[in-house]
Amino acid sequence: MPSQRTLTLALVASVALNLFVIGAVVGAVVLGHRAREVHGADSPRQPLWRAADTLRPEHQRAYRQLLRGEAGRVGGQMRQARQARREAWNDLGGEPLDGPAISRRLTEARALEMTARGGVEDRIVAFAATLPPAERAELAKGLARSGPGGRRQGPDRDRP
């Protein structure tokens, strides 16, 4: 039979472990709740996705279906661009340094990204042309917020 001291230590360790687990669960619940408040419970965090939040439900569905299709279509190009960029940065540390080759690889990565982005933007424009003017204006506001600097607040929000 275990001694009184062993039982006391086991009890203290058990209480400490239980408090740790309870704290972790409460922390996860609180952080999850805060994230839902900030980003919305049902919407992903991507700004392009959220640009359609003010459209009628059927137009939101059509827009988001378009984005899903585009994600599948341009995914390969974006992976190639990331891979080219990674390889270029890795080569930067090599000897001998071939600066022009690294710059070419980075230029190729940017071109791949711009081609992919341009295709998505062209399809968004085509989709917007199917919307009534008021909803098209709302989508335009959402898209303007999604771009670089679009979420700025305060007096400097209109400056580049």
VMD Tcl script that builds the backbone (N, CA, C; Angstrom):
set m [mol new atoms 480]
animate dup $m
set s [atomselect $m all]
$s set {name element resname resid chain x y z} {
  {N N MET 1 A 0.838 -1.177 0.000}
  {CA C MET 1 A 0.000 0.000 0.000}
  {C C MET 1 A 0.885 1.244 0.000}
  {N N PRO 2 A 0.526 2.253 -0.875}
  {CA C PRO 2 A 1.337 3.466 -0.954}
  {C C PRO 2 A 1.259 4.263 0.346}
  {N N SER 3 A 2.322 4.997 0.611}
  {CA C SER 3 A 2.364 5.796 1.830}
  {C C SER 3 A 1.481 7.034 1.687}
  {N N GLN 4 A 1.232 7.664 2.807}
  {CA C GLN 4 A 0.415 8.884 2.832}
  {C C GLN 4 A 1.074 9.979 1.996}
  {N N ARG 5 A 2.385 10.075 2.072}
  {CA C ARG 5 A 3.121 11.099 1.323}
  {C C ARG 5 A 2.974 10.863 -0.185}
  {N N THR 6 A 3.067 9.623 -0.649}
  {CA C THR 6 A 2.932 9.295 -2.067}
  {C C THR 6 A 1.538 9.649 -2.559}
  {N N LEU 7 A 0.529 9.331 -1.766}
  {CA C LEU 7 A -0.845 9.664 -2.150}
  {C C LEU 7 A -1.053 11.179 -2.232}
  {N N THR 8 A -0.472 11.911 -1.292}
  {CA C THR 8 A -0.597 13.367 -1.295}
  {C C THR 8 A 0.066 13.961 -2.536}
  {N N LEU 9 A 1.272 13.495 -2.876}
  {CA C LEU 9 A 1.965 13.974 -4.071}
  {C C LEU 9 A 1.177 13.639 -5.335}
  {N N ALA 10 A 0.617 12.454 -5.393}
  {CA C ALA 10 A -0.174 12.058 -6.556}
  {C C ALA 10 A -1.412 12.947 -6.682}
  {N N LEU 11 A -2.050 13.257 -5.567}
  {CA C LEU 11 A -3.223 14.127 -5.577}
  {C C LEU 11 A -2.855 15.533 -6.059}
  {N N VAL 12 A -1.760 16.088 -5.550}
  {CA C VAL 12 A -1.320 17.425 -5.957}
  {C C VAL 12 A -0.984 17.435 -7.449}
  {N N ALA 13 A -0.281 16.420 -7.931}
  {CA C ALA 13 A 0.066 16.336 -9.354}
  {C C ALA 13 A -1.194 16.224 -10.206}
  {N N SER 14 A -2.161 15.452 -9.756}
  {CA C SER 14 A -3.405 15.289 -10.496}
  {C C SER 14 A -4.175 16.609 -10.570}
  {N N VAL 15 A -4.254 17.323 -9.456}
  {CA C VAL 15 A -4.944 18.612 -9.435}
  {C C VAL 15 A -4.241 19.597 -10.372}
  {N N ALA 16 A -2.908 19.643 -10.331}
  {CA C ALA 16 A -2.155 20.555 -11.198}
  {C C ALA 16 A -2.393 20.225 -12.670}
  {N N LEU 17 A -2.362 18.952 -13.014}
  {CA C LEU 17 A -2.589 18.540 -14.397}
  {C C LEU 17 A -4.001 18.903 -14.850}
  {N N ASN 18 A -4.979 18.647 -13.998}
  {CA C ASN 18 A -6.363 18.984 -14.342}
  {C C ASN 18 A -6.542 20.494 -14.532}
  {N N LEU 19 A -5.917 21.298 -13.674}
  {CA C LEU 19 A -6.006 22.751 -13.828}
  {C C LEU 19 A -5.371 23.199 -15.143}
  {N N PHE 20 A -4.250 22.588 -15.506}
  {CA C PHE 20 A -3.591 22.917 -16.767}
  {C C PHE 20 A -4.507 22.591 -17.945}
  {N N VAL 21 A -5.101 21.411 -17.939}
  {CA C VAL 21 A -5.983 20.995 -19.034}
  {C C VAL 21 A -7.207 21.908 -19.113}
  {N N ILE 22 A -7.800 22.219 -17.979}
  {CA C ILE 22 A -8.969 23.103 -17.962}
  {C C ILE 22 A -8.590 24.485 -18.496}
  {N N GLY 23 A -7.437 25.005 -18.084}
  {CA C GLY 23 A -6.970 26.303 -18.577}
  {C C GLY 23 A -6.755 26.297 -20.082}
  {N N ALA 24 A -6.188 25.212 -20.600}
  {CA C ALA 24 A -5.956 25.108 -22.042}
  {C C ALA 24 A -7.278 25.088 -22.801}
  {N N VAL 25 A -8.250 24.344 -22.302}
  {CA C VAL 25 A -9.553 24.266 -22.966}
  {C C VAL 25 A -10.250 25.628 -22.931}
  {N N VAL 26 A -10.251 26.280 -21.780}
  {CA C VAL 26 A -10.891 27.594 -21.666}
  {C C VAL 26 A -10.191 28.595 -22.585}
  {N N GLY 27 A -8.867 28.573 -22.613}
  {CA C GLY 27 A -8.121 29.468 -23.499}
  {C C GLY 27 A -8.467 29.246 -24.957}
  {N N ALA 28 A -8.565 27.992 -25.367}
  {CA C ALA 28 A -8.905 27.683 -26.761}
  {C C ALA 28 A -10.310 28.172 -27.101}
  {N N VAL 29 A -11.243 27.996 -26.183}
  {CA C VAL 29 A -12.618 28.446 -26.420}
  {C C VAL 29 A -12.665 29.970 -26.537}
  {N N VAL 30 A -11.975 30.668 -25.644}
  {CA C VAL 30 A -11.976 32.134 -25.673}
  {C C VAL 30 A -11.326 32.646 -26.954}
  {N N LEU 31 A -10.185 32.086 -27.331}
  {CA C LEU 31 A -9.520 32.520 -28.564}
  {C C LEU 31 A -10.376 32.217 -29.791}
  {N N GLY 32 A -11.018 31.068 -29.808}
  {CA C GLY 32 A -11.891 30.729 -30.928}
  {C C GLY 32 A -13.058 31.692 -31.027}
  {N N HIS 33 A -13.625 32.046 -29.887}
  {CA C HIS 33 A -14.745 32.990 -29.864}
  {C C HIS 33 A -14.298 34.362 -30.372}
  {N N ARG 34 A -13.136 34.820 -29.936}
  {CA C ARG 34 A -12.627 36.122 -30.394}
  {C C ARG 34 A -12.352 36.110 -31.893}
  {N N ALA 35 A -11.808 35.014 -32.397}
  {CA C ALA 35 A -11.523 34.924 -33.834}
  {C C ALA 35 A -12.817 34.994 -34.641}
  {N N ARG 36 A -13.873 34.346 -34.153}
  {CA C ARG 36 A -15.154 34.404 -34.856}
  {C C ARG 36 A -15.738 35.810 -34.822}
  {N N GLU 37 A -15.541 36.535 -33.706}
  {CA C GLU 37 A -16.035 37.908 -33.632}
  {C C GLU 37 A -15.314 38.800 -34.630}
  {N N VAL 38 A -14.010 38.630 -34.751}
  {CA C VAL 38 A -13.212 39.481 -35.626}
  {C C VAL 38 A -13.440 39.148 -37.087}
  {N N HIS 39 A -13.477 37.863 -37.423}
  {CA C HIS 39 A -13.509 37.450 -38.821}
  {C C HIS 39 A -14.863 36.952 -39.297}
  {N N GLY 40 A -15.826 36.845 -38.419}
  {CA C GLY 40 A -17.121 36.309 -38.820}
  {C C GLY 40 A -17.115 34.802 -38.673}
  {N N ALA 41 A -18.198 34.253 -38.228}
  {CA C ALA 41 A -18.258 32.829 -37.928}
  {C C ALA 41 A -18.186 31.958 -39.163}
  {N N ASP 42 A -18.787 32.387 -40.256}
  {CA C ASP 42 A -18.896 31.512 -41.415}
  {C C ASP 42 A -17.973 31.870 -42.566}
  {N N SER 43 A -17.298 33.010 -42.495}
  {CA C SER 43 A -16.551 33.435 -43.674}
  {C C SER 43 A -15.059 33.241 -43.492}
  {N N PRO 44 A -14.401 32.787 -44.530}
  {CA C PRO 44 A -12.951 32.697 -44.471}
  {C C PRO 44 A -12.349 34.094 -44.347}
  {N N ARG 45 A -11.073 34.166 -44.075}
  {CA C ARG 45 A -10.426 35.446 -43.841}
  {C C ARG 45 A -9.956 36.115 -45.127}
  {N N GLN 46 A -10.043 35.483 -46.270}
  {CA C GLN 46 A -9.533 36.059 -47.500}
  {C C GLN 46 A -10.353 37.282 -47.892}
  {N N PRO 47 A -9.666 38.402 -48.151}
  {CA C PRO 47 A -10.389 39.623 -48.513}
  {C C PRO 47 A -11.208 39.502 -49.795}
  {N N LEU 48 A -10.697 38.824 -50.808}
  {CA C LEU 48 A -11.485 38.673 -52.039}
  {C C LEU 48 A -12.794 37.947 -51.754}
  {N N TRP 49 A -12.745 36.959 -50.890}
  {CA C TRP 49 A -13.934 36.187 -50.534}
  {C C TRP 49 A -14.951 37.095 -49.864}
  {N N ARG 50 A -14.477 37.932 -48.963}
  {CA C ARG 50 A -15.367 38.786 -48.177}
  {C C ARG 50 A -15.916 39.959 -48.977}
  {N N ALA 51 A -15.355 40.240 -50.133}
  {CA C ALA 51 A -15.813 41.379 -50.937}
  {C C ALA 51 A -17.283 41.258 -51.304}
  {N N ALA 52 A -17.811 40.049 -51.339}
  {CA C ALA 52 A -19.206 39.827 -51.737}
  {C C ALA 52 A -20.157 39.749 -50.550}
  {N N ASP 53 A -19.690 40.060 -49.358}
  {CA C ASP 53 A -20.527 39.919 -48.161}
  {C C ASP 53 A -21.837 40.694 -48.235}
  {N N THR 54 A -21.878 41.797 -48.967}
  {CA C THR 54 A -23.095 42.621 -49.003}
  {C C THR 54 A -24.005 42.299 -50.187}
  {N N LEU 55 A -23.616 41.341 -51.016}
  {CA C LEU 55 A -24.461 40.967 -52.160}
  {C C LEU 55 A -25.630 40.100 -51.704}
  {N N ARG 56 A -26.645 39.982 -52.559}
  {CA C ARG 56 A -27.752 39.067 -52.272}
  {C C ARG 56 A -27.196 37.652 -52.187}
  {N N PRO 57 A -27.833 36.788 -51.395}
  {CA C PRO 57 A -27.297 35.433 -51.184}
  {C C PRO 57 A -27.004 34.661 -52.469}
  {N N GLU 58 A -27.878 34.760 -53.469}
  {CA C GLU 58 A -27.625 33.996 -54.700}
  {C C GLU 58 A -26.401 34.531 -55.445}
  {N N HIS 59 A -26.162 35.845 -55.349}
  {CA C HIS 59 A -24.978 36.415 -55.996}
  {C C HIS 59 A -23.715 36.102 -55.187}
  {N N GLN 60 A -23.855 36.070 -53.854}
  {CA C GLN 60 A -22.715 35.649 -53.025}
  {C C GLN 60 A -22.287 34.241 -53.400}
  {N N ARG 61 A -23.269 33.341 -53.522}
  {CA C ARG 61 A -22.943 31.944 -53.875}
  {C C ARG 61 A -22.261 31.864 -55.234}
  {N N ALA 62 A -22.791 32.591 -56.210}
  {CA C ALA 62 A -22.204 32.556 -57.557}
  {C C ALA 62 A -20.782 33.119 -57.546}
  {N N TYR 63 A -20.570 34.207 -56.832}
  {CA C TYR 63 A -19.245 34.824 -56.751}
  {C C TYR 63 A -18.253 33.877 -56.077}
  {N N ARG 64 A -18.674 33.278 -54.977}
  {CA C ARG 64 A -17.765 32.387 -54.246}
  {C C ARG 64 A -17.504 31.099 -55.016}
  {N N GLN 65 A -18.482 30.664 -55.778}
  {CA C GLN 65 A -18.257 29.504 -56.647}
  {C C GLN 65 A -17.221 29.866 -57.715}
  {N N LEU 66 A -17.314 31.066 -58.258}
  {CA C LEU 66 A -16.325 31.537 -59.225}
  {C C LEU 66 A -14.929 31.533 -58.599}
  {N N LEU 67 A -14.803 32.052 -57.365}
  {CA C LEU 67 A -13.492 32.088 -56.709}
  {C C LEU 67 A -12.949 30.686 -56.458}
  {N N ARG 68 A -13.818 29.765 -56.058}
  {CA C ARG 68 A -13.358 28.380 -55.849}
  {C C ARG 68 A -12.820 27.795 -57.148}
  {N N GLY 69 A -13.544 28.014 -58.231}
  {CA C GLY 69 A -13.091 27.514 -59.528}
  {C C GLY 69 A -11.767 28.136 -59.940}
  {N N GLU 70 A -11.627 29.422 -59.689}
  {CA C GLU 70 A -10.381 30.107 -60.036}
  {C C GLU 70 A -9.223 29.607 -59.176}
  {N N ALA 71 A -9.493 29.328 -57.911}
  {CA C ALA 71 A -8.425 28.811 -57.043}
  {C C ALA 71 A -7.874 27.506 -57.609}
  {N N GLY 72 A -8.755 26.652 -58.081}
  {CA C GLY 72 A -8.302 25.404 -58.687}
  {C C GLY 72 A -7.551 25.639 -59.984}
  {N N ARG 73 A -7.999 26.619 -60.751}
  {CA C ARG 73 A -7.388 26.894 -62.046}
  {C C ARG 73 A -5.998 27.507 -61.916}
  {N N VAL 74 A -5.806 28.411 -60.966}
  {CA C VAL 74 A -4.524 29.110 -60.866}
  {C C VAL 74 A -3.584 28.511 -59.824}
  {N N GLY 75 A -4.053 27.507 -59.110}
  {CA C GLY 75 A -3.224 26.921 -58.051}
  {C C GLY 75 A -1.867 26.445 -58.540}
  {N N GLY 76 A -1.831 25.796 -59.689}
  {CA C GLY 76 A -0.570 25.295 -60.229}
  {C C GLY 76 A 0.407 26.419 -60.536}
  {N N GLN 77 A -0.109 27.505 -61.113}
  {CA C GLN 77 A 0.759 28.646 -61.418}
  {C C GLN 77 A 1.331 29.258 -60.145}
  {N N MET 78 A 0.506 29.369 -59.124}
  {CA C MET 78 A 0.979 29.963 -57.875}
  {C C MET 78 A 2.016 29.064 -57.197}
  {N N ARG 79 A 1.817 27.754 -57.267}
  {CA C ARG 79 A 2.819 26.836 -56.699}
  {C C ARG 79 A 4.138 26.955 -57.456}
  {N N GLN 80 A 4.060 27.037 -58.784}
  {CA C GLN 80 A 5.277 27.207 -59.586}
  {C C GLN 80 A 5.990 28.504 -59.208}
  {N N ALA 81 A 5.240 29.563 -59.017}
  {CA C ALA 81 A 5.836 30.851 -58.658}
  {C C ALA 81 A 6.524 30.762 -57.299}
  {N N ARG 82 A 5.871 30.142 -56.320}
  {CA C ARG 82 A 6.489 29.998 -54.996}
  {C C ARG 82 A 7.757 29.161 -55.072}
  {N N GLN 83 A 7.703 28.077 -55.861}
  {CA C GLN 83 A 8.871 27.212 -56.009}
  {C C GLN 83 A 10.024 27.972 -56.670}
  {N N ALA 84 A 9.733 28.724 -57.713}
  {CA C ALA 84 A 10.776 29.500 -58.394}
  {C C ALA 84 A 11.389 30.527 -57.445}
  {N N ARG 85 A 10.549 31.168 -56.646}
  {CA C ARG 85 A 11.049 32.158 -55.689}
  {C C ARG 85 A 11.920 31.485 -54.626}
  {N N ARG 86 A 11.477 30.333 -54.106}
  {CA C ARG 86 A 12.277 29.600 -53.108}
  {C C ARG 86 A 13.640 29.225 -53.675}
  {N N GLU 87 A 13.639 28.706 -54.901}
  {CA C GLU 87 A 14.897 28.309 -55.536}
  {C C GLU 87 A 15.813 29.515 -55.722}
  {N N ALA 88 A 15.246 30.643 -56.117}
  {CA C ALA 88 A 16.056 31.848 -56.304}
  {C C ALA 88 A 16.687 32.279 -54.984}
  {N N TRP 89 A 15.903 32.292 -53.917}
  {CA C TRP 89 A 16.454 32.709 -52.625}
  {C C TRP 89 A 17.496 31.706 -52.134}
  {N N ASN 90 A 17.274 30.428 -52.383}
  {CA C ASN 90 A 18.283 29.431 -52.005}
  {C C ASN 90 A 19.577 29.647 -52.781}
  {N N ASP 91 A 19.466 29.958 -54.074}
  {CA C ASP 91 A 20.654 30.188 -54.901}
  {C C ASP 91 A 21.417 31.438 -54.472}
  {N N LEU 92 A 20.738 32.353 -53.830}
  {CA C LEU 92 A 21.378 33.587 -53.389}
  {C C LEU 92 A 22.535 33.301 -52.429}
  {N N GLY 93 A 22.433 32.235 -51.669}
  {CA C GLY 93 A 23.489 31.896 -50.715}
  {C C GLY 93 A 24.586 31.032 -51.302}
  {N N GLY 94 A 24.460 30.639 -52.561}
  {CA C GLY 94 A 25.427 29.733 -53.176}
  {C C GLY 94 A 26.646 30.444 -53.735}
  {N N GLU 95 A 27.647 29.663 -54.017}
  {CA C GLU 95 A 28.877 30.164 -54.647}
  {C C GLU 95 A 29.103 29.402 -55.931}
  {N N PRO 96 A 29.474 29.992 -56.983}
  {CA C PRO 96 A 29.562 31.440 -57.156}
  {C C PRO 96 A 28.161 32.035 -57.297}
  {N N LEU 97 A 28.042 33.285 -56.902}
  {CA C LEU 97 A 26.758 33.982 -56.985}
  {C C LEU 97 A 26.466 34.343 -58.436}
  {N N ASP 98 A 25.292 33.930 -58.912}
  {CA C ASP 98 A 24.868 34.280 -60.275}
  {C C ASP 98 A 23.659 35.207 -60.161}
  {N N GLY 99 A 23.941 36.481 -59.889}
  {CA C GLY 99 A 22.890 37.474 -59.684}
  {C C GLY 99 A 21.901 37.576 -60.826}
  {N N PRO 100 A 22.371 37.631 -62.076}
  {CA C PRO 100 A 21.417 37.731 -63.187}
  {C C PRO 100 A 20.469 36.527 -63.271}
  {N N ALA 101 A 20.965 35.327 -62.990}
  {CA C ALA 101 A 20.097 34.139 -63.032}
  {C C ALA 101 A 19.060 34.196 -61.916}
  {N N ILE 102 A 19.473 34.661 -60.746}
  {CA C ILE 102 A 18.535 34.788 -59.622}
  {C C ILE 102 A 17.470 35.824 -59.963}
  {N N SER 103 A 17.883 36.943 -60.507}
  {CA C SER 103 A 16.917 37.986 -60.893}
  {C C SER 103 A 15.945 37.476 -61.945}
  {N N ARG 104 A 16.440 36.693 -62.912}
  {CA C ARG 104 A 15.550 36.126 -63.939}
  {C C ARG 104 A 14.512 35.209 -63.299}
  {N N ARG 105 A 14.965 34.384 -62.359}
  {CA C ARG 105 A 14.041 33.453 -61.709}
  {C C ARG 105 A 12.975 34.218 -60.917}
  {N N LEU 106 A 13.374 35.278 -60.232}
  {CA C LEU 106 A 12.402 36.094 -59.494}
  {C C LEU 106 A 11.437 36.798 -60.449}
  {N N THR 107 A 11.943 37.257 -61.579}
  {CA C THR 107 A 11.082 37.886 -62.589}
  {C C THR 107 A 10.070 36.879 -63.123}
  {N N GLU 108 A 10.517 35.651 -63.357}
  {CA C GLU 108 A 9.603 34.598 -63.822}
  {C C GLU 108 A 8.526 34.313 -62.776}
  {N N ALA 109 A 8.919 34.292 -61.498}
  {CA C ALA 109 A 7.948 34.050 -60.426}
  {C C ALA 109 A 6.898 35.159 -60.401}
  {N N ARG 110 A 7.344 36.399 -60.511}
  {CA C ARG 110 A 6.391 37.524 -60.527}
  {C C ARG 110 A 5.463 37.442 -61.726}
  {N N ALA 111 A 6.004 37.074 -62.874}
  {CA C ALA 111 A 5.180 36.972 -64.088}
  {C C ALA 111 A 4.115 35.891 -63.929}
  {N N LEU 112 A 4.489 34.755 -63.338}
  {CA C LEU 112 A 3.499 33.691 -63.099}
  {C C LEU 112 A 2.386 34.185 -62.181}
  {N N GLU 113 A 2.769 34.871 -61.105}
  {CA C GLU 113 A 1.771 35.391 -60.167}
  {C C GLU 113 A 0.853 36.407 -60.838}
  {N N MET 114 A 1.424 37.294 -61.619}
  {CA C MET 114 A 0.619 38.326 -62.281}
  {C C MET 114 A -0.316 37.726 -63.324}
  {N N THR 115 A 0.138 36.708 -64.026}
  {CA C THR 115 A -0.733 36.045 -65.000}
  {C C THR 115 A -1.923 35.410 -64.283}
  {N N ALA 116 A -1.638 34.718 -63.182}
  {CA C ALA 116 A -2.710 34.075 -62.419}
  {C C ALA 116 A -3.668 35.122 -61.862}
  {N N ARG 117 A -3.118 36.152 -61.257}
  {CA C ARG 117 A -3.952 37.198 -60.664}
  {C C ARG 117 A -4.784 37.904 -61.732}
  {N N GLY 118 A -4.172 38.183 -62.874}
  {CA C GLY 118 A -4.897 38.843 -63.961}
  {C C GLY 118 A -6.085 38.029 -64.432}
  {N N GLY 119 A -5.921 36.712 -64.528}
  {CA C GLY 119 A -7.031 35.854 -64.936}
  {C C GLY 119 A -8.180 35.898 -63.943}
  {N N VAL 120 A -7.843 35.867 -62.654}
  {CA C VAL 120 A -8.879 35.936 -61.614}
  {C C VAL 120 A -9.596 37.282 -61.699}
  {N N GLU 121 A -8.833 38.354 -61.816}
  {CA C GLU 121 A -9.449 39.681 -61.876}
  {C C GLU 121 A -10.344 39.834 -63.105}
  {N N ASP 122 A -9.910 39.302 -64.244}
  {CA C ASP 122 A -10.741 39.371 -65.455}
  {C C ASP 122 A -12.066 38.641 -65.257}
  {N N ARG 123 A -12.033 37.511 -64.589}
  {CA C ARG 123 A -13.270 36.754 -64.354}
  {C C ARG 123 A -14.179 37.459 -63.345}
  {N N ILE 124 A -13.579 38.149 -62.381}
  {CA C ILE 124 A -14.386 38.931 -61.438}
  {C C ILE 124 A -15.083 40.075 -62.181}
  {N N VAL 125 A -14.374 40.728 -63.085}
  {CA C VAL 125 A -14.982 41.812 -63.875}
  {C C VAL 125 A -16.145 41.267 -64.703}
  {N N ALA 126 A -15.946 40.110 -65.332}
  {CA C ALA 126 A -17.020 39.506 -66.131}
  {C C ALA 126 A -18.218 39.169 -65.242}
  {N N PHE 127 A -17.963 38.674 -64.035}
  {CA C PHE 127 A -19.053 38.380 -63.102}
  {C C PHE 127 A -19.768 39.675 -62.715}
  {N N ALA 128 A -19.003 40.711 -62.392}
  {CA C ALA 128 A -19.600 41.979 -61.963}
  {C C ALA 128 A -20.511 42.555 -63.042}
  {N N ALA 129 A -20.185 42.318 -64.294}
  {CA C ALA 129 A -21.009 42.827 -65.397}
  {C C ALA 129 A -22.401 42.208 -65.400}
  {N N THR 130 A -22.577 41.076 -64.731}
  {CA C THR 130 A -23.889 40.423 -64.681}
  {C C THR 130 A -24.749 40.933 -63.529}
  {N N LEU 131 A -24.178 41.755 -62.647}
  {CA C LEU 131 A -24.903 42.225 -61.464}
  {C C LEU 131 A -25.687 43.499 -61.759}
  {N N PRO 132 A -26.763 43.720 -61.004}
  {CA C PRO 132 A -27.450 45.013 -61.085}
  {C C PRO 132 A -26.484 46.122 -60.630}
  {N N PRO 133 A -26.654 47.339 -61.113}
  {CA C PRO 133 A -25.713 48.424 -60.792}
  {C C PRO 133 A -25.459 48.624 -59.293}
  {N N ALA 134 A -26.497 48.561 -58.475}
  {CA C ALA 134 A -26.306 48.788 -57.036}
  {C C ALA 134 A -25.424 47.704 -56.419}
  {N N GLU 135 A -25.651 46.458 -56.798}
  {CA C GLU 135 A -24.825 45.379 -56.256}
  {C C GLU 135 A -23.408 45.434 -56.821}
  {N N ARG 136 A -23.290 45.829 -58.064}
  {CA C ARG 136 A -21.960 45.974 -58.667}
  {C C ARG 136 A -21.163 47.027 -57.892}
  {N N ALA 137 A -21.839 48.110 -57.496}
  {CA C ALA 137 A -21.177 49.155 -56.708}
  {C C ALA 137 A -20.743 48.613 -55.347}
  {N N GLU 138 A -21.588 47.794 -54.729}
  {CA C GLU 138 A -21.228 47.188 -53.440}
  {C C GLU 138 A -20.033 46.250 -53.590}
  {N N LEU 139 A -20.034 45.447 -54.645}
  {CA C LEU 139 A -18.903 44.551 -54.894}
  {C C LEU 139 A -17.636 45.373 -55.116}
  {N N ALA 140 A -17.760 46.464 -55.847}
  {CA C ALA 140 A -16.599 47.328 -56.098}
  {C C ALA 140 A -16.024 47.855 -54.789}
  {N N LYS 141 A -16.892 48.267 -53.865}
  {CA C LYS 141 A -16.414 48.737 -52.555}
  {C C LYS 141 A -15.676 47.624 -51.822}
  {N N GLY 142 A -16.258 46.433 -51.830}
  {CA C GLY 142 A -15.615 45.306 -51.158}
  {C C GLY 142 A -14.277 44.955 -51.779}
  {N N LEU 143 A -14.204 44.996 -53.096}
  {CA C LEU 143 A -12.941 44.692 -53.777}
  {C C LEU 143 A -11.906 45.777 -53.517}
  {N N ALA 144 A -12.335 47.033 -53.449}
  {CA C ALA 144 A -11.399 48.125 -53.162}
  {C C ALA 144 A -10.804 47.964 -51.768}
  {N N ARG 145 A -11.597 47.460 -50.827}
  {CA C ARG 145 A -11.088 47.211 -49.475}
  {C C ARG 145 A -10.135 46.027 -49.445}
  {N N SER 146 A -10.258 45.113 -50.414}
  {CA C SER 146 A -9.459 43.889 -50.373}
  {C C SER 146 A -8.050 44.090 -50.891}
  {N N GLY 147 A -7.796 45.177 -51.615}
  {CA C GLY 147 A -6.484 45.388 -52.205}
  {C C GLY 147 A -5.485 45.922 -51.201}
  {N N PRO 148 A -4.232 46.106 -51.641}
  {CA C PRO 148 A -3.200 46.651 -50.759}
  {C C PRO 148 A -3.627 48.008 -50.225}
  {N N GLY 149 A -3.561 48.173 -48.907}
  {CA C GLY 149 A -3.933 49.429 -48.286}
  {C C GLY 149 A -5.422 49.637 -48.166}
  {N N GLY 150 A -6.220 48.688 -48.596}
  {CA C GLY 150 A -7.664 48.858 -48.606}
  {C C GLY 150 A -8.298 48.886 -47.240}
  {N N ARG 151 A -7.608 48.389 -46.232}
  {CA C ARG 151 A -8.191 48.345 -44.896}
  {C C ARG 151 A -7.629 49.428 -43.993}
  {N N ARG 152 A -6.923 50.398 -44.550}
  {CA C ARG 152 A -6.348 51.466 -43.738}
  {C C ARG 152 A -7.446 52.271 -43.072}
  {N N GLN 153 A -7.127 52.768 -41.916}
  {CA C GLN 153 A -8.066 53.605 -41.178}
  {C C GLN 153 A -7.395 54.939 -40.896}
  {N N GLY 154 A -8.153 55.937 -40.581}
  {CA C GLY 154 A -7.599 57.206 -40.148}
  {C C GLY 154 A -7.322 58.163 -41.292}
  {N N PRO 155 A -6.650 59.300 -40.958}
  {CA C PRO 155 A -6.472 60.371 -41.935}
  {C C PRO 155 A -5.556 59.998 -43.097}
  {N N ASP 156 A -4.674 59.027 -42.946}
  {CA C ASP 156 A -3.739 58.648 -44.006}
  {C C ASP 156 A -4.304 57.597 -44.943}
  {N N ARG 157 A -5.556 57.222 -44.819}
  {CA C ARG 157 A -6.094 56.106 -45.592}
  {C C ARG 157 A -6.133 56.374 -47.092}
  {N N ASP 158 A -6.169 57.650 -47.500}
  {CA C ASP 158 A -6.235 57.959 -48.925}
  {C C ASP 158 A -4.865 58.180 -49.545}
  {N N ARG 159 A -3.823 58.195 -48.729}
  {CA C ARG 159 A -2.477 58.394 -49.266}
  {C C ARG 159 A -1.899 57.072 -49.714}
  {N N PRO 160 A -1.027 57.107 -50.744}
  {CA C PRO 160 A -0.392 55.867 -51.227}
  {C C PRO 160 A 0.571 55.295 -50.225}
}
mol reanalyze $m
mol bondsrecalc $m
mol representation Tube
mol addrep $m
